[in-house]
Amino acid sequence: MTLEIAIFLSMNGKAKEAIDFYIRTLSAKKLMIVTYEDMAKRDNSFEITSENKNHISHSVLQIGKTKLMIAEDTMNPSESYNIGNNTSLCIQSANLEEIQRFYSNLISDERVKIIIPLEKNVFSEAYGIIEDPFGIQIQLMYDERLK
């Protein structure tokens, strides 16, 4: 499998609590957890404080065949956390051209808002976030681990 869509939840400082809840109640398996402190080791622009160093930057759980991603922050840093902007879809593929094509197709619609342009960052060769015409935020990410 080289393509998957996962549900992404932003938890406003309660990511660890949510992870523990889903593990306890839904038998979720932890596949990955990255703290703010871990991110700062990869990206020196990431600001760490004693209050946020253990916050979750990114995590992946598996419930059955479905992946659930959980982090602290909303997808659009300019937005305050509200119920409604705390859920997004994450489309991941091990095919870089596929992610680039999806992104190009999405932004070809003038109603689509680009939150973060598709570009290389510390964890992916291609990562971006858009908001579709219906208010759904969609992350697009190249992930070679899906090969």
MOJOWO-V595000 format. One record per run of one state. SS is the DSSP state (H for helix, E for strand, - for the rest). FROM is the first residue (numbers start at 0). LEN is the number of residues. Records with the same first field share a line. If there is no record, write none. Layout:
SS = FROM-LEN, FROM-LEN
//
This chain:
- = 0-2, 10-4, 26-2, 42-13, 63-2, 71-15, 93-2, 107-5, 119-7, 131-5, 142-1, 146-1
E = 2-8, 28-7, 55-8, 65-6, 86-7, 112-7, 126-5, 136-6
H = 14-12, 35-7, 95-12, 143-3
//
